[in-house]
């Protein structure tokens, strides 16, 4: 494998979860159970980062933001965590890919892998999430 091919693979997050169906389904189902329990009022476990530091972690508020988005309350989405709906779209794409029949799934995974390698969206999303988190910590948003 050439170096360029290896470098492109590292950016394939959704495609990798669809290719490894057991891991993909475990992540989707685990997230769904966690989300449903959280939205029903159960505190599954407190955020360890916030417990230790008193500051919200980058993921704090994502479940509540997704819930607010489902209800069309975009002001609440922005207040809770604007990355929540983006994460929901990501998991929607992964779930759709996992549900496809084998031939279509392979084609979709190949296309998605090329898009992910070209855009390198995981790096951009991580940078934006970290920037957002820092602005939360210092009261800028």
C-alpha positions in Angstrom: 0.0 0.0 0.0 1.3 3.4 -0.9 1.8 6.1 1.7 -0.9 8.2 0.1 -3.4 5.4 0.3 -2.6 4.8 3.9 -2.9 8.5 4.8 -6.4 8.7 3.2 -7.7 5.7 5.2 -7.1 7.5 8.5 -9.8 10.0 7.7 -12.4 7.3 7.0 -14.5 7.2 10.1 -18.0 6.5 9.0 -16.8 4.2 6.2 -14.8 2.2 8.7 -17.8 1.8 11.1 -19.9 0.6 8.2 -17.2 -1.9 7.0 -16.8 -3.3 10.5 -20.5 -4.1 11.0 -20.2 -5.5 14.5 -18.4 -2.3 15.8 -20.8 -0.1 13.8 -23.9 -1.8 15.2 -22.5 -1.8 18.7 -21.8 1.9 18.5 -25.2 2.8 17.0 -27.2 0.6 19.5 -25.1 1.7 22.5 -25.6 5.3 21.5 -29.3 4.8 21.0 -29.7 3.2 24.4 -27.7 5.9 26.1 -29.7 8.7 24.3 -33.0 7.1 25.2 -32.1 6.7 28.8 -30.7 10.2 29.0 -33.8 11.8 27.4 -36.1 9.8 29.7 -34.4 11.6 32.7 -32.0 8.9 33.8 -28.4 10.0 34.6 -26.6 7.1 33.0 -23.3 8.4 34.3 -22.0 11.9 35.0 -19.5 13.4 32.7 -16.1 12.4 34.2 -14.4 15.5 32.6 -16.9 17.9 34.1 -16.8 16.0 37.5 -13.1 16.5 37.7 -12.6 19.9 36.2 -16.0 21.6 36.6 -15.8 22.5 32.9 -18.0 21.1 30.2 -16.3 18.5 27.9 -16.6 18.9 24.1 -19.5 16.4 24.1 -21.5 18.0 27.0 -25.0 18.9 25.8 -25.0 16.9 22.6 -27.9 14.6 23.6 -30.0 17.5 24.8 -29.1 19.4 21.6 -30.3 16.5 19.5 -33.5 16.3 21.5 -34.0 20.1 21.0 -33.4 19.7 17.3 -36.0 17.0 17.0 -38.4 19.5 18.5 -37.3 22.4 16.2 -35.9 24.4 19.1 -32.8 25.8 17.4 -32.1 28.4 20.0 -31.8 25.6 22.6 -29.6 23.6 20.2 -27.2 26.5 20.0 -27.3 26.9 23.8 -26.7 23.2 24.5 -24.2 22.2 21.8 -24.5 23.1 18.1 -22.5 19.9 17.2 -25.2 17.6 18.5 -27.3 17.6 15.3 -24.1 17.1 13.2 -23.3 14.1 15.3 -26.9 12.8 14.8 -26.5 13.2 11.0 -23.2 11.3 11.2 -24.9 8.4 13.1 -27.8 8.5 10.6 -25.4 8.0 7.7 -23.7 5.2 9.5 -27.0 3.5 10.3 -28.2 3.9 6.7 -25.0 2.3 5.5 -25.3 -0.6 7.9 -28.9 -1.3 6.8 -28.0 -1.5 3.1 -27.8 -4.9 1.4 -24.2 -6.2 0.9 -23.6 -5.0 -2.7 -25.1 -1.6 -2.2 -23.2 -1.3 1.2 -19.9 -1.9 -0.5 -20.6 0.7 -3.1 -21.8 3.2 -0.5 -18.8 2.5 1.7 -16.4 3.0 -1.2 -18.0 6.3 -2.1 -18.2 7.5 1.5 -14.5 6.6 2.1 -13.5 8.6 -0.9 -15.5 11.6 0.3 -14.1 11.3 3.8 -10.5 11.0 2.5 -10.9 14.0 0.2 -12.6 16.3 2.7 -10.8 15.1 5.8 -13.9 16.2 7.7 -12.9 14.4 11.0 -10.0 16.8 11.4 -12.1 19.9 10.6 -14.9 18.7 12.9 -12.4 18.1 15.7 -10.8 21.5 15.3 -14.2 23.2 15.2 -15.3 21.3 18.3 -12.2 22.1 20.2 -12.5 25.8 19.3 -16.2 25.8 20.4 -15.2 24.1 23.7 -12.5 26.7 24.4 -15.0 29.5 23.7 -17.4 27.9 26.2 -14.8 27.7 28.8 -13.8 31.3 28.5 -17.4 32.6 28.3 -17.1 33.8 24.7 -20.3 32.0 23.6 
